[in-house]
Amino acid sequence: MLSKESSILMGVAVRACLFASSSIEKWLIDRPEVSTPQSSWTRLKEGMALHQYNISLYDGDSFHDTPLMLHLFLNLKKFSPLLFPIIFVLADVVAALSLFSFTKLYSENEISEQQKNKSKFAKDSDRIMIKENRAEWIPDLICMLYMFNPFLIASCIAKSTTVFNNLFLCQLFYHTVKGNAVQSTLFLALTTYQTFYPVQLLAPVIMHFHLKSSSHIYATSMKITLLFTVWSLILFGASCIESWDSAFATVKFIVTVPDLTPNVGVFWYFFTEVFDHFHTFFLSVFQLNVLIFSLPLTIKLRSRPIFLMFMLCYIISTFKSYPSVADAGFCLCLMPVWSYTFNYLRFPFVTSVILLVSTLLCPIMWHLWIHAGTANANFYFATTLAYTTAHVFIMTDMLVAYLKYDFHLWEGVKIKINGKPAQIRLMKS
């Protein structure tokens, strides 16, 4: 396994080589799997051109990113356009280092917590407990996976602004585990400002700080919510520099889904086909689908807030209105943090094959539909539906595996009922 330093250097080298190949970069920039109407580099360049000619950014249908992201690249452009690829590579490097630090801290905390509760666990739970050397090698693995994940590399080369959203999420995980409430709420506000849906991560952040402190749940909730609100007001207030409408233009775009450009999500095809008089109803249902899982999961995983954050991030990356492979890539990199539950996975091979095949078929079906003209939108949508299904299977399998592991830890690996090994059977009523 590569060390943290080797992973960073080799990951940067891979990205530098791909940036040097203009044909690869040009092909990836307009890939619908990598760039969405909100995160596309092409749209960001159009936004910079509109700003240069003092044209309102959000009146048309060309630019949908946040005003602060636009001003970041406008300021970089004043120095040199050569800084554009550097800032994307740098964002990936900082994100990988943040995940390394997060994984190390989290693994050490988990080992310490298990050792503290060892006397309360079942007698035969020793063989499934986390090994003490885990904190030494798992952070290097996570860092390596982030730097060499094909989804994340493609997004970096395409200069998709999802790279920065992943950076904010990495920082959020790290500072939450570190116990830095101010920094944690800052990055929560930043990722919410960027893509809106992470607002539901406020619940696990509150749960984590409550478990780590002796304060009452209401006091912790008020503190974290107040900090988050202050940071959000600052960010949205700074966006008003352009105009009052620009402050919430990105959020409005995400919620109303006016652009039905194909992507790896489920919104675009459905709302292309749905009748207009049903549009508002189904839009509400689809948006509610992204948010509704946070309540039952928060209740079930209230004592495991970091895993809850991971699950909510995976749900968001799968069901958001404008997803890309970079969203899923971030979640896939985090999975080995809980690799001690992998023995409880039910369909790891099947889900891996579905994900691999659907990912490879996406550009093929796109070519047949758009360039060759020998297919239609149904071919591409069927592939993206398989891609979404794979992620649904992965996240549900991961949740069940985690709950099974926790159950066996407390109740025992071999459970007997009336002296016989317990079995789970599906019975007909």
N, C-alpha and C positions, 0 to 999 in steps of 0.2 A: 504493500500500500504506500502511496506517495505521502510525503510529509506536507504540512500546510504550506511551507515555502515553495516546495517543488510544484505543488498543484497550482499555486498562484502564478508562478513564473511560466509554467507550461500552458496554463489557461490563457494568459496574456499573449503568449507567442502564437497560439492557435488563432486568437481573435485578430492579432496584427496581420497574420498571413492571409486570413480571409478578407480583411479590409483592403489588403493590397490587391486582391483580385476584384476588379471593378465589376466583372460580369456576375459574380456570385452576389455581391452586394446589391446590384441593380435588380437581380432576380428576386431576392428576398424582400426587398423594400415593399413591393406590391403584392406579396403573398397574402391572401386573406386569412390564412392560419396564423400569421405572425403579426400583421398590422391590421388594426381595426379602425373604423372612422374616427375614434377618439384618440388612439395612440399612434396613428400613422405618421411617419416622418414626412411623407409627401404633403400631408395636410398641415403639418407644422410649418413647413417651408412656405406654403400658401398663406398661412397666418402671418408669417414674418413679412411677406410681400404686401399683404393688405395693410399691415401696420405702417409700413414704410410710406405708403401712399395715403395714409390717414383715412382709410376706408373702414367702416364699422366691421369688427371681426365676426360677430355672431348674427348679423342680419341675414347672411346667406347660408349655404350648406357646405362650406368648405373647411372651416376650422371649428373644432369642438374640444380642444384641450383647455387646460386652465390658463388664465392670464399670467400667473406667476411662472409657469413653465415656459410660456412664450417669451417673457422678459429675461429669463435665464439665458435662453439661446440668442436673444437679441444682443445681450451684453457680451456673450462669447464671440458673436460674429464681429463685434467691433474690434476685437483683438486679432482673431484669425479663424476662418472656417475650419482650419486644420485641427482646432480644438474639439470639434464636434465628436469624432470617433473616440478621442482620448477620454472625454467626459463619460461616455457610455461604458468604456472598458473600466475606467476608474470606479464607476458605480457598481459594476459587477464584483470588482476586487474588494471594495468596502463591504458589500453585502456578504460575500463569502467569509471574510474575516469576522463579521458580526455573527454569522451562523456558527462559526468555529467557537467563538467565545460563549455564545448562548448554549451550544451543545455541551461544552465542558462544564459550565456552571450547573446546567440542568441535570446532567448525569451525576455530578457530585452530590447534588441535593437529593436526587432519587436514591442513590446508594446510602447516603446518610439516613434518610427517612426509613428505608427498609431495615437497616441495622437497628434503628431505634425501636421499631415495632416488631422485631424478629420474634420476641417472646409471645406476641399476640397471634402470630400466623399459625397456620396448621402445621402439624409435626412433619409432614412429608413435603413441605414447600421449599426445602433447602435447594433442591435441584433446579427449581425454576426462578430462584431469586437472582437479581442482577449481580453479575460478577464485579469484583472491585476494580479489575483492570479495564473495565469498560470505558471509564472516563479518560483513559490514555489514548485509545485508538479510534473511538467513534467520532470525535471532533474532526480528526484528519479525514475520515471517510466522508463526512458531510461536506467539508470544504472541497474535497476532490469532486464529489458529485455535482456540486454547484458550478464549479469552474468548467466541467466537461459535459454538462447536460446539453444535449443537442437542441432542445427547445430554447434554453436560455442563450446559447451561443447564437442561434438563428435570430433571436430577438435583438441581441446586441448588435449584430452585423446589420440588421434592418433598421437600426436606430429607432426602435419602438420605445415610446416613453413608458411602457409597462416596466421597463428595466428599473426606473426610478420608484415605481410603486412597490416592486419587489424589495428594493433597498429600504424603503420606509418600513415594510413589514418585518424585514430582518432586524432592523434597529428596534422595532416595537417588541419583538420576542426577547431580544437581548436585554433591553433596559427594564422590561417587566420582570424577568428572572433576577436581574441585578438588584431590583428593588428601588429603582430611580423613578419615582412617580412623575416628576416634572418632565423628564425626557420621554418617558413612556407615553404620557398623554400628548406630548408634542408630536411624536411620530404617528400616534393614532389619529390625531387631527389632520396630519399631512396626508395619510393614506385615505382618510375619509374625504378630504378636500379633493383628492385626485380621482377617486372612483366611487364615492358615496357609500357603497354597500358595507365597507368595514366598520361603519358606525355600530354595528351589532357586536363588535369585539370589545365594546365598552364593558359588557357584562363580565366576561372572563377576567379582564384587567381588574375590575372591582373585586371579584372573588379572590384573585391571587393576593392582592394587597391586604384584603381582610384576613386571609389565612395566615399571612406573615406578620400581622400586627395584633395587638391586644385590644384594638379599638372596636367599638360596636359597628355592626354592618352599616347602619345608617350614617354614622360619622365617616366611615371609609367611602361610602357611596357619594356623599356630599362633596368630599374632598376631591375624589377622582373626577366626578362629573363637572365640578367647578373648574378644575384645571383644564379639562378637555374643552369646556365651553369657552374659556378665555382664549385658548390657542385657536379654536375654530373661528371666533370673532375676529381675531387678529388676521388670520389668513383670508377670510372672506372680506374683511374690511380693506385689506391691501389690494384685493381684486377690484375694488370699486374705483381704483385709480383710472382704469380704462373707462368705465361707465357703471351706472347702477345695475344695468342688465347683465353685465359681464360677470358679476359676483356669483350668480347662481345659474349661469347659462350652461355650464358643464353638467351640473346636477340635473337640470331640466332635460337636457339631451339624453342623459342616462335613463331617466325615469320614463320619459315619453317615447323613446325609441323611434324617432322619425326617420332615421337612415337605415334602410333595410339591405345594406351591402352584405353579401354573404360572408359568414365567418364560421368558426367551429362551434357556435352556440345553437340554441334552439329557437331563438326569437325570430330571426330574419325570415325563414321560410314560412312559418306559421302565419305571421302578420302580412306576408305577401299574398296569402291565399284567403285569409279571413274576410268576411263581409264587413263593410265599414260600420254598420250599425251595431256590430258585436265587438268592435275594436276596443272600446274603453273597458268593457267587462273583462275580456280575456287579457288585456294589458294589466289590469289590476290583479288578476289571478296569477299571471306569470311573475309579476313583481313580488307579490305576497309569497310565492313559492321560494324565493331567495331568502326571505326574512323569517318565515314561519318556523323553521327548524331551530332557530336560536333559543326559543323558550323551552321546549322539551329537553333539548340537549343541555341547556344550562341547569335545569333541575336535576337531570341524571348525572352530569359530570361536574357538579358544583364543587366537589372536593378535588377535582383534577382540572384546574383552570387552563393550564398550558396545553394539555391535550384537547381541551374544549376549543381553544383558540385555533389549533391546527385543523380540527374538524370544520369549524365555521369558515376558515379560509378556503378549505377544499370545496365546501358547498358553494361559496361565493364564486370561486374560479370556474365552477362547472355550470352554474345556472345564471350568472350575471348576463346583462343584456348584450354586452360587447366583449366576450371572452377571447383570449388568444392562447396559444400554446405556452407562452411565458407564464401565465397564471397557473396553469397545471404543473409546469416545470418546477416552480417554487415549491409546491406541495409535495411533489414526488421526491424532491431532495430532502424534505423534512421527515419522510416516512421512516428511514433507518434510526432516527432518534428513539423510536419505540420498537426496534428490531427484536427485542426479547419477547414480543408477542407474535412474531412471525410464525411460530410453530402452530398457532391456533388459526391461521388463515385457512379458509376453505377452498378458494379457487385461485390461488396465485398464478398458476400456469395459464389457465383459461383467460383471466383478465389481462395478463401480460401480452398474450398473443393477440387478443382483440385490440388492445391499445396499439401494439406495433403495426398490425395489418391496417387498421383504420388510418393511422398516421401516414403510412406509406401510400395508401390509396387516395388520400386527399389531393395531392398535386396531380395524380394521374386522372382522377375524375374531373378536376378543374380543367385540365388540358383538353380532355374529350368534350367537355361542355362548351368552353369558351373559345378554344383555338381550333380544334378539329371539327367541331360542329356535329359530332356523331353521338352525342348524349344530350341530356337536358338537366335542369336543376334538380330533378329527383335523384339522379345518380350522386351528385355531390352532397345533397342533404342526407341521403341514406348513409353515406360514409361518415359525415359529421355526427349523425345520430348514433352510429356504432361507437364513435370516439367518445361521445357523452356517456353512453351506456357503460363503456369500460370504466370511466371514472366513477360512475355511480356504484358499480360493483366493487371497485377498489376501496372507496370510502366506507361503504357499508361493511365490507369484509374487515376492514381495519378497525372499525368501531366494535364489531362483534368480537374480534380477536382480543381487543384491549379489555373488554368487559369479562370475557372468559378467563383471561389471565388474572385479572383482579379477583375474580370469584375463586379460582383455584388457589390463589395465594392465601386467602383467608379461610376457605372451607376445606382445602386439601385437594391433592391431585387425583387421588383415587377415592371417589365418594361411594359409599355403600348404603343401600336401603334394605333393612331387614337382613343384613349380613350378605347381601348380594350386590355386585357392581351395578351402579345406577346407569340407566340407559335413557336416551331421549328418543321417543318414537312419535311419529305423526299418526294420530288415531282418528278414525272416522267417527263422526257423531252419530 
